[in-house]
């Protein structure tokens, strides 16, 4: 690649990190849809207090930021993407620590409201105790990662980092089980609810990482290696998007059917039914946004570069 193309790529890199209007809109829609879903599930459990709804929503969003963010840190952001493994990854790691600290704080505060409700579940102290134990484990392991010093290579997929990631996923599974248990649901509903929350977590966590971690860091130095590494991260996340969209839709429809069946009049003439329809409509809007947004197309996100290989990045896939 010649000098002129390097210069055009660096210019395109600046434009790449400025192309975040649609992703910000998408994140807003994701949060609105999740608030609607949280309101629906709590109403079905007989809870309508605004404070409880906001606490539960904050709990799920904060957990999603940690699950998705730790997934990015240990799966999608790889030090070997850069010849100089230090600066770009290190600055992203540092920035995620700040974002994650806020998320962990929000999770701790909202957990004070959310966790006691699980004592009233059909499984009683068993599911509530397990959820509380994993909750504490996540906060402790994540806090420990904040005080861990070392090289980027040492932090990448470190035992402590993977323990925090595993604890986050474990809390998500325990939360799904506790939620379903509150309504006396069956095992299949627990599995579906888990998949639904996991897809949401990867979605919102990936969006937060891109908008509040990768982009601000990339804007500081949109060089060829940084642009290439950013493109490789996005390409890996595109594999997640392919999983997220169908999973959210299918699991959402499955849960709706378990609650209301397929009687169209319920979805058209009841408040809760219209919430489900509205949430599905927001998912459709998100699908359109991701199809339109240049950040998510199956090619290099840099204008004028059709393939990451043109930047010397090699073949990128969702696998190691």
Residue pairs with C-beta under 8 A, 6 or more apart in sequence:
1 9
1 310
1 311
1 312
5 310
6 224
8 304
9 224
9 227
9 302
9 304
9 305
9 311
10 222
10 223
10 224
10 227
12 227
12 302
12 303
12 304
12 305
13 218
13 222
13 223
13 224
13 226
13 227
13 230
13 302
14 219
14 222
15 302
15 303
16 218
16 222
16 227
16 230
16 231
16 295
16 301
16 302
16 303
17 215
17 218
17 219
17 222
17 230
18 219
19 293
19 294
19 295
19 301
20 210
20 211
20 215
20 295
22 289
22 292
22 293
22 295
23 207
23 210
23 211
23 293
23 295
24 211
25 289
26 207
26 286
26 289
26 290
26 293
27 204
27 207
27 208
27 211
29 282
29 285
29 286
29 289
30 200
30 203
30 204
30 207
30 286
31 61
31 204
32 282
33 279
33 282
33 283
33 286
34 57
34 60
34 61
34 200
34 204
35 53
35 57
36 275
36 278
36 279
36 282
37 252
37 279
38 53
38 56
38 57
38 60
39 53
39 57
39 275
40 272
40 275
40 276
40 279
41 179
42 48
42 52
42 53
42 56
43 272
44 183
44 259
44 272
45 182
45 183
47 53
47 117
51 113
52 113
52 117
55 110
55 113
55 114
56 110
56 113
56 114
58 106
58 109
58 110
59 106
59 107
59 110
59 111
59 113
59 114
59 175
60 175
60 197
60 200
61 106
61 204
62 103
62 104
62 106
62 107
62 110
63 103
63 107
63 168
63 171
63 172
63 175
63 201
64 197
64 200
64 201
64 202
64 203
64 204
64 205
65 99
65 100
65 103
65 204
65 205
65 208
66 100
66 103
66 104
66 107
66 138
66 142
66 164
66 168
66 205
67 165
67 168
67 169
67 172
67 198
67 201
67 202
67 205
68 201
68 202
68 203
68 204
68 205
68 206
68 207
68 208
68 209
69 96
69 99
69 100
69 103
69 205
69 208
69 209
69 213
70 100
70 161
70 164
70 165
70 168
70 205
71 165
71 202
71 205
71 206
72 96
72 205
72 206
72 209
72 213
72 233
72 237
73 92
73 93
73 96
73 156
73 161
73 165
74 156
74 157
74 161
74 162
74 165
75 236
76 233
76 236
76 237
77 89
77 92
77 156
77 214
77 233
78 89
78 156
78 232
79 85
79 89
79 152
79 153
79 156
81 89
81 228
81 229
81 232
81 233
81 313
82 88
82 89
82 225
82 226
82 229
83 225
84 225
85 152
85 153
86 151
86 152
87 221
88 217
88 218
88 221
88 225
88 226
88 229
89 152
89 156
89 229
90 152
91 217
91 220
92 213
92 214
92 217
93 152
93 155
95 212
95 213
95 216
95 217
96 209
96 213
97 145
97 146
99 208
99 209
99 212
99 213
100 142
100 146
101 146
104 138
104 139
104 142
104 143
107 135
107 138
107 139
108 139
111 135
115 128
115 131
115 132
115 135
116 128
117 182
118 127
118 128
118 131
118 178
118 181
118 182
119 125
119 128
120 182
121 127
121 128
121 178
121 181
121 182
122 181
122 182
122 184
123 177
123 178
123 181
127 174
127 177
127 178
127 181
128 178
130 174
131 171
131 174
131 175
131 177
131 178
134 167
134 170
134 171
134 174
135 171
135 174
137 167
137 170
137 171
138 164
138 167
138 168
138 170
138 171
141 160
141 163
141 164
141 167
142 164
142 167
142 168
144 160
144 164
145 155
145 158
145 160
145 161
145 164
148 155
148 158
148 160
150 158
155 161
168 201
169 198
172 194
172 197
172 198
172 201
173 194
175 197
176 190
176 193
176 194
176 196
176 197
177 190
177 193
177 194
179 193
180 186
180 189
180 190
180 193
181 190
185 193
185 258
189 255
189 258
192 251
192 254
192 255
192 258
193 251
193 255
195 247
195 251
196 247
196 248
196 251
196 252
196 255
198 247
199 243
199 244
199 247
199 248
199 251
200 248
202 240
202 243
202 244
203 240
203 241
203 244
203 248
206 237
206 240
206 241
210 234
210 237
210 295
214 230
214 233
218 226
218 227
218 230
224 311
227 302
227 311
228 308
228 311
228 312
228 313
229 313
230 301
231 300
231 301
231 302
231 308
231 311
231 313
231 316
232 308
232 313
232 316
234 295
234 296
234 301
235 308
235 316
235 317
236 316
236 317
236 318
238 296
238 298
239 317
239 318
240 318
241 290
241 296
245 283
245 286
245 287
245 290
248 283
249 280
249 283
252 276
252 279
252 280
252 283
253 280
256 267
256 276
260 266
260 267
260 272
260 273
260 276
266 273
267 273
267 274
267 276
267 277
268 274
268 277
290 296
294 301
294 303
295 301
299 306
299 307
300 306
300 307
300 308
300 310
300 311
302 311
305 311
308 314
308 316
309 315
